[in-house]
Amino acid sequence: MVGGSLNALGVVRSLSRGHMPIYLLETTRQCAAGWSRHCEFVAIPAIDGRGLIDSLVRLAGSLPCRPVLILTSDQSVNSVSVWRDEIEPLYRINLPSHETVRVLADKTLFQEFAERHGFAVPRSVCISEVAGLELLDRLRPPLIIKPADKTLVMRGLVDRAVRARTTAEARQAVVRLLAGAPRIIVQEWIDGADTELYFSLFSCDCDGNLIGLFPGRKLRCCPPDVGTTMLCVAAPEAAAELLEPTLRFIAQVGYRGLGSLEFKREPRSGRMVIIEPTVGRTDWQEEIATLCGMNLPLRTYLHAVRGHAPRNGPTYPPVAWCASAGFRDTGTAQLRIVDGFFRWGDPLPALYYYGYERGLLRVLRRVSAAALYPKPVGAKG
């Protein structure tokens, strides 16, 4: 498995139920999954590009079998897709075609694809140069502005998303983002709280047949409206609404492997609008499906190795997945809240995150900042 984020930690714990050896490839052990007792950490120079590919080739040469490869980040998906002819003989990996990966990984290309095939998506314009700012006049504010390439966000080169209340604000945001991203998508904002965000997590075999599908709902994001999932639950009440567009999407693109779709309910029409897809990898909130009986990573592994996987559906127990301690919601009083980092049987990831990243490391940064920028004598506050 490539990547060591909280997403990867949930996947490691999901796979561990299959009792197979798990190798975690990351550039540093200073990550959530790197401390899990369920995997063996393997240091690599990079999680994308030739550094990743060469590391995968070396690891495959040291293993007695052809292992299953699971990816957890957009960067690694892009690299494995580009060099798949080199990787596929060494690993069991199920990815859509390279052209499909390219289209689904780019927000502007996906927008064109979705509109062409009649999927419900927000009204949008794509801008690649400042001269295209006049296209913003076609949209009704408020607006949401995003870079087309999500990997730029992962590298810290541009903002994940910017919400603009007016067209003038949107113009300023587009100009700023174009300095770091070659293409920008601007969408009309869909009103509604974070609780109106839904997702379908799925895995498909090499013929596009479902191995498993799970409907979920977000309760809190950080930052609100445009951030990462902090709290989520199963959404059996929306299963039928999510199933139809998800199955149509899978059939239309000839999807293979792990993926997901994110939706938001449009307040005026009540319809589910697709916000974005995730292609070729597990999702940030993947573990909520496992907690509800739909272990998609393990099903993907079993199908790759045995040619079949369990056919039972999710059970929907009263449980919520929480990205870290402190994120709660008044609507979860009757639910068992599962911390993404902490497990009694696998405590080191939580000790690392809460003790080091959120504890000691923050103290060290403050001490360092105070030493570099001491307050003037007599200053207050």
N, C-alpha and C positions, 0 to 999 in steps of 0.2 A: 504494500500500500504506500502511495506517495502522498506526503503532506502530514503535518503534525498538529493542525488546528483543533479547536473544540469539536468541529465537524468530524475530524479524523478520530478523535477519542471515542465519540459515540459509535463510529463504525468499527473500531477495534473491539469495543465491548460487545457489539452485536455479533461480530464474527467469532469471538471467543466461545460462543455457545456451540460452535461446531467443533471445538477442540482441535483445531489445526494449528501448526506453527504460523505465526504472523510476523512478517518483517516490515518494519516501519522505516521508510526512507525520508530523511529530512536533513537540512543543512546544519541544524543544531539540535541538541537535546533540550534546549531551553524552549519547550513548547508543551502544550497540554498533553498530547498523546505520547510524547517521548518518555514519560515516567510511568506509563501503565505497565503493570506486571504481565499483561496479556500479550505483549509483543516484544520482539527483539529490535532494538534501535540500530539502524545502519546509517552512518554519516555519509552524506554525498555533497559534492561541491555546489550543486544547484538543483532546483526543482523544475527547471525548464531548460530548453536548449540542448546542446550537445552534452553538457555536463550531466543532465538527467539521463539521456539516452545511453551514454557510455557507462554510467553507473548501473543501469538496468542490465546491460549486456554482461558486465562483469559479475553481477549478482547471479544472473541466470546460469552462468558457467560454473558457479560453485554449488548449485542446488541439484539434487538427484532426480528432479521431476520438472515438468512444465507448469509453473505456478499460475494462479489466477492473479491478474493485475487489476487493482481498484484505485481509482484516482479521486482526489478530493479537492482539487483546485483547477481553475480555468487555465492557468499557465501550463500545468502538466498535461492537461487534455490537449491543448494546442500543439505541444511538442510531440506527444505520442502520436497524434493524428498525422502530423507532417512526416514523421519517420516510422509510420506503422509497418511498412514493408520490412523494416529491420527488426521490429519488436515482436510482431505477431508470430513468427516461428518459435520464439523463445517463451512467450507468455500466452495464457488464455485471456484474451481481452475482447470485449464486445463493444464496439463503437459504431455510431452511424458513419456513413460515407464521409470522406474529408470535406466534400462540398457542403454536405449538411451541417457538419461541425462548424464550418466557416460561416454559414448563413445564420445559424442559431446563436453563435457566440457574438455576433455583431448586432447591436440593437437597431441600427439603421437598416441592415439587410433583413433582419427578422420582421421589422415593420412592413417593409415592402412585400415580403412573403405572406404575412398574415392578411394584409389588405387584398392581395391578389387572390387568395384562397377563401376569402370571406369569413375569417375569424374575427371575433369581437375584440378590438384593441382601441386604446384612446386615440383621438384625433391628434396627429403629429406632423411635424416637419423635420427634415434632416438638413443640417447645415454643415458645410465643410470649409467655408471661407466667410470673412466679414461681409463681403458683398451680398451674402445670402440673408442678411438680417431682416430684409424686407418680408421674408416668408413668415416672420412672426406675426405679421398683421392678419394672417389667415386664422389664427387661433384666438380663443377666448380665455383670458386670464381667470384665475391663477394658473401658472404653468410650472412644469417640472422639467429641469434641464439635466441631461446625463451624457457622459461620454459614450460613444458607440462601443468602444473596446473596454471591457470590464477589467482586463489585466492591468491597464494603466492605473486604475484605482488601487489594485493590490500592490503595485510598486510605489504608491504614494506620490504619483506624478500629477493627479488631478483629483478633484472632489468626487465622491460617490454620486451625489445628486444635490441639486440646488433648487429650492422652491422659490418662485418669483410671484409676487402679488400682482404686479403690473407688467405690461409689455416693456416699459422702460427698464425695469429691474431685470427682465429676461435678457434684454440686449446686453446689459453690462455683464451678466453671468456668462452668456455665450462667448463674448469677446475674451473673458478671462479664461474659460475652459479651452477655447481654441488655441491658446498659447501652449497648452500641454497635450491636446488631443486633436488628431486630424479631422475627426468627424463627431458631430454633436447631434443628439436627438432631443427635440423639445416637444413635450406632450401636454395636452390639456389635463389639468389636475382633476382627478375624480374625488369628489367630496366623500367624507366618511372617516370614521375613526380607524385606528389600527385593527380593531376587532372586525372590520369589514374586509380584511385581507385573508384570502384562503390560498391553499396550495394542494396540488396533487403530486405525490411522490410515486414513482413507478420504476419498474424494470422490465425489459423486453428481451426475448431471445433473438437469435440471429435471423429469424423469419418474421420478426415484428409481433409475435404473440406475447401477451402479458404473462410475466412471471409473478407479478404482484402489483397492487395499486393501493394507495392509502390517501384518504382525504383529510386535510388538516386545516386548522384556523389559527391565525395569530391573535394574541391578546395584547401584547406590548412589543414595541420596537424601540431601539435606542440608536440615534435620536428619534423622537416620535415622527411618524409620517414617512420618513425617508431612510430610516436606519435598519440595522440588523435585528433579526428576531431575538427577543429576550424571553418571551413566554408564549407557549403555544399548546394547543390541545387537539384532539381528534375532532372531526366535524362530520359525524354520521348524518346529521340533518341536511348537509349540503352534498352528500355523496352522489346523488342522482344528477344534480346540476353540474358537478365537476366531471362526472364520468363521460358524458356525451362529447364535450369539446376535447377532453384528453384523448379519448379513443380516436376521434377524428384527426387530431394532431398526429398521433402515433402512426395512423394509416397513411396520412398525407405525405409525411416525410420519410416513411419507411424506417421508423426509429428502431434502434438497437441499443441495448445496455441500460444503464442507470440514467435517470433524468427526472425533471420535474417541471411543472408549470405553476406560476404564481398568478392569482386572480384578485380582482377587487370588485365588490358588488357596487354597481352603479345605482345611486339613490333614486333617480327619476324613473328608470325603466326596471330596476331590480335585477337586471341581467348580470352575469359574471363576465367581466372584461379581463382579457389576458394582459398582465403587466409585463412579464418576461419569462422566457424558458431558462432552464439550466440544462446544459448538454454534456454528456459524457462523464459525469461525476456525481458523487453523493451531494446532498444538500446540507446546509447549515443545521437545519432542524430534523435531520434524518432519524435521530434516535427516538423521537416521539412515536414513529411508526413501530419500532421494535418494542417499545413499552406497551403498545396496544396490540401486540400479537402479529404484526406484519414486519418481520425481520427481512427487509429488502436486501441488505448486503449479504446475509447468509443464504438467502434464496438464490441470489445471483451466483454465489460461489458454488452452491450445490448443483445448480443447473449446468454451470460450466464444466464441473467435474463428472457428474453422473448423468447429465442429459435430462434431468427432471428435478422438480422442487415441490414442496408441499403446496396443496391447492386450497387449503383453508383460508378464510378471510380474516380481517381484524376482529378483535373481540370488544373493543371500546370500553375498557375499564375507566373508572373515574380518576384519571391521572393527567397531570400537566408537566411538560418539560420546561425547565428554567435554565437560561444560559449561565446565570451565576446567582449567588445569594443576594437578597435585597430586592429582587424583582418579584413582586407579588401583585395580585389584583383582587378587587373585592368580589369578582365573579368566580374566584377559585376556592372559596372557603370550604366547599365540600369535596375538593379534589386533593389527591396526594401529589404534592409538588416534588418532582425529582430534579435535583441539582445536576446540571450537566457535567460538573467537575467531580463531585464527591460520590464515592461508593465505599461502604464499609469494607468490601472485599477487594477494593482497588484504590486505596487512599492517597497514594503518592501524587497523582495529578492535582488533587485538591490542595494538598500540603504545599506543592510547588506554586500553584496559582495564588492561593490566598495568603500563604506565608511569605513567598518571595516576590511574585509580580505585583500583588496589591499591598504587600506589607513592606518588607525590607527594601525592595528596589525603589519604591516611592520615597522612602526615607532617605536613601542614598542620593537620589536625584535632588531632593530638597536641600540636603546638606551641601551637595556640589554646587547648586545654584546659589546658595547663600555665600559660599566661599568665593565664587566667581564675581558675584554682584552684591557686595556687602552694602547694607544700608548706610547712608551718610550719618555722621554723628548728630544726634538730636532728632533724627527722623522718627515719626510716629507710624504705627500700624505694621 
